[in-house]
């Protein structure tokens, strides 16, 4: 697998995960247990942050100039 293909696969997976994560918080609000809801929302938020880290790293990687000529 080439670098560009790997980046595309990871980006596609991130998009799917992000779309699914958008469903977690609204659903968690209907659990009926404040403590559980709070924990689920907090964990979903942390997962979203980590997903953004992956996306930013890919953006940085794509922006690098692979040439050695200055």
Secondary structure, DSSP 8 states (H G I E B T S, - for coil): --HHHHHHHHHHHHHHHHHHHTTHHHHHTTSS-HHHHHHHHHHHHHHHHHHHHHHHHHHHHHHS------
